[in-house]
Amino acid sequence: MARLNLAHLTITAAQNIQTADEVRRDPAVVKAAKQFAEDSAQALRSGGELVREARASWRRHSPLTKGTATGE
């Protein structure tokens, strides 16, 4: 059975953590992450507006609501 080289594993893990931190702090990555957050928030607002408009349109065009109040 192969044995783990814990020293090598520890060094590799530490290097990967350091690399991940450098990537996280990279100005281009930070800028892209901020833009993604802004775009996501706008997409959620637009999606909510789409749902509201679709519901309103459904009510306006539904045969169940047409004529119930006007006696048609």
Secondary structure, DSSP 8 states (H G I E B T S, - for coil): -----HHHHHHHHHHHHHHHHHHHH-HHHHHHHHHHHHHHHHHHHHHHHHHHHHHHHHHHH-TTTTTTTT--
